[in-house]
Every structure is written in structure tokens, then in C-alpha cells.
Amino acid sequence: MPESVTCASFSGDGQCVLSSTMGSSIRLMDRETGELLSQYTGHTSKEYKVESCFTSSDTHVMSGSEDGYVYCWNLVQTTLTKKLEHVGSKVVHSLSSHPSEAYLLTATLGQMWLWSAESSQDIESA
């Protein structure tokens, strides 16, 4: 049975599509052909809708998780580069990258967090 897609977004250049599923998987696909380019794992998304997004520079993929962290992977190498902890939170379900700056807005039950390069020890670095 196919996994339910919980989130989908275009890369900044519009050439790729990023999709998150309830099976704890994030897939990067070519927009025109549908070819699977990369897959990102490590986060948990089995019971809740968890979103993912690209950073403003399209160099990293970010995702919420049911374990209270935001996961950050290098787009090309698919390696986990950072985990941002939401202290006291169980599920990070929503996130949005600023369109041009190194800011990330995340949401948990009853809380919103704004991360900057300084507060997360540089969101954009690998």
C-alpha cells in the first residue's frame, strides 16, 4: 500500500519536488520525469502529519519529526548535518524556510519557534 503524502514543495529553481510521507521518508524527485533523485531518513513521521522544506539556498532539506527535533540534511550528499531540539516538545509538525534569508519557522503543539543562523549554530552550514 502506498504511503500517504503529508507535504510537497518545489525547489527554488522549480526543477525538483520534495515530498514527505507518513512512512518516515522524504523523497526528492525530478519535476519533469518523476525520477527519484534522493531520499532522506532518520526523522519519525508515522502518526502525525510532519512537513519538510528546502532551505532558502536549496542546499539543505529540513523536516520536522515526532521526536521533538528538526532534521537537516545536505541536499546532494543526503547526510544529516544538524538536529535542532525543541526542548519540551514531542512533535515538530510544521516548518517553513524564509524565502531569501537563513531563517526557519517551526511549530509544535502550542508553540512557534523562529530559528536564525545564530540561534541554531548556522542552519545553512554543512
BASE-92655 format. One line per field, with one value per residue (C-alpha): residue number from 1; x, y, z. Coordinates in nm, 3 decimals, always signed. Example, Ala and Ser with C-alpha at 12.3 -4.5 7.8 and 13.67 -1.06 7.14 Angstrom:
<pts>
resi <- c(1; 2)
xx <- c(+1.230; +1.367)
yy <- c(-0.450; -0.106)
zz <- c(+0.780; +0.714)
</pts>
This chain:
<pts>
resi <- c(1; 2; 3; 4; 5; 6; 7; 8; 9; 10; 11; 12; 13; 14; 15; 16; 17; 18; 19; 20; 21; 22; 23; 24; 25; 26; 27; 28; 29; 30; 31; 32; 33; 34; 35; 36; 37; 38; 39; 40; 41; 42; 43; 44; 45; 46; 47; 48; 49; 50; 51; 52; 53; 54; 55; 56; 57; 58; 59; 60; 61; 62; 63; 64; 65; 66; 67; 68; 69; 70; 71; 72; 73; 74; 75; 76; 77; 78; 79; 80; 81; 82; 83; 84; 85; 86; 87; 88; 89; 90; 91; 92; 93; 94; 95; 96; 97; 98; 99; 100; 101; 102; 103; 104; 105; 106; 107; 108; 109; 110; 111; 112; 113; 114; 115; 116; 117; 118; 119; 120; 121; 122; 123; 124; 125; 126)
xx <- c(+0.000; +0.137; +0.240; +0.027; +0.199; +0.186; +0.374; +0.504; +0.704; +0.909; +1.278; +1.366; +1.457; +1.137; +1.325; +1.267; +0.980; +1.025; +0.761; +0.720; +0.522; +0.368; +0.631; +0.913; +1.052; +1.131; +1.187; +1.347; +1.219; +1.277; +0.974; +0.954; +1.034; +0.934; +1.273; +1.377; +1.693; +1.748; +1.587; +1.624; +1.561; +1.623; +1.327; +0.997; +0.662; +0.420; +0.129; +0.133; +0.147; +0.504; +0.622; +0.953; +1.107; +1.417; +1.638; +1.629; +1.953; +1.827; +2.140; +1.963; +1.640; +1.471; +1.197; +1.003; +0.980; +0.774; +1.077; +1.087; +1.368; +1.409; +1.635; +1.862; +2.026; +2.270; +2.061; +2.317; +2.507; +2.188; +2.391; +2.235; +2.414; +2.214; +1.937; +1.761; +1.597; +1.260; +1.304; +0.987; +0.811; +0.723; +0.618; +0.755; +0.483; +0.524; +0.815; +0.879; +1.203; +1.234; +1.244; +1.577; +1.735; +1.872; +1.560; +1.338; +0.994; +0.881; +0.569; +0.491; +0.179; +0.109; +0.447; +0.617; +0.994; +1.200; +1.549; +1.824; +2.175; +2.297; +2.043; +2.094; +2.469; +2.421; +2.124; +2.278; +2.623; +2.716)
yy <- c(+0.000; +0.347; +0.581; +0.891; +1.209; +1.472; +1.755; +1.850; +2.150; +2.277; +2.360; +2.726; +2.668; +2.468; +2.166; +1.931; +1.824; +1.730; +1.505; +1.380; +1.068; +0.902; +0.628; +0.849; +0.909; +1.223; +1.192; +1.433; +1.383; +1.539; +1.755; +1.658; +1.286; +1.187; +1.016; +0.958; +1.163; +1.124; +1.000; +1.139; +0.932; +0.944; +1.152; +0.997; +1.054; +0.768; +0.905; +1.279; +1.495; +1.624; +1.878; +1.923; +2.205; +2.329; +2.597; +2.932; +2.843; +2.496; +2.341; +2.152; +1.968; +2.023; +1.823; +1.814; +1.490; +1.314; +1.304; +1.682; +1.765; +1.937; +1.735; +1.896; +1.701; +1.808; +1.810; +1.637; +1.414; +1.321; +1.326; +1.450; +1.776; +1.907; +1.833; +2.126; +2.033; +2.172; +2.138; +2.010; +1.932; +1.594; +1.661; +1.926; +1.916; +2.232; +2.430; +2.699; +2.839; +3.213; +3.274; +3.459; +3.463; +3.194; +3.178; +2.883; +2.900; +2.581; +2.484; +2.235; +2.192; +2.541; +2.689; +2.855; +2.881; +3.115; +2.986; +3.200; +3.114; +3.239; +3.052; +2.717; +2.740; +2.825; +2.649; +2.680; +2.533; +2.177)
zz <- c(+0.000; -0.088; +0.192; +0.250; +0.130; +0.404; +0.236; -0.109; -0.227; -0.522; -0.503; -0.552; -0.917; -0.975; -1.112; -0.817; -0.593; -0.228; -0.071; +0.286; +0.376; +0.680; +0.639; +0.775; +0.430; +0.235; -0.138; -0.384; -0.739; -1.077; -1.158; -1.525; -1.518; -1.164; -1.126; -0.764; -0.709; -0.334; -0.016; +0.338; +0.652; +1.026; +1.138; +1.251; +1.084; +1.145; +1.348; +1.271; +0.960; +0.953; +0.697; +0.517; +0.313; +0.135; +0.287; +0.103; -0.078; -0.183; -0.029; +0.251; +0.322; +0.659; +0.828; +1.149; +1.344; +1.608; +1.842; +1.905; +1.662; +1.328; +1.099; +0.840; +0.556; +0.287; -0.033; -0.257; -0.015; +0.182; +0.506; +0.828; +0.911; +1.207; +1.456; +1.622; +1.952; +2.057; +2.432; +2.597; +2.268; +2.128; +1.769; +1.535; +1.274; +1.069; +0.930; +0.673; +0.541; +0.479; +0.101; +0.098; +0.445; +0.679; +0.899; +0.976; +1.137; +1.314; +1.506; +1.781; +1.990; +2.126; +2.031; +1.735; +1.709; +1.491; +1.421; +1.276; +1.166; +1.506; +1.721; +1.552; +1.502; +1.134; +0.975; +0.630; +0.701; +0.626)
</pts>
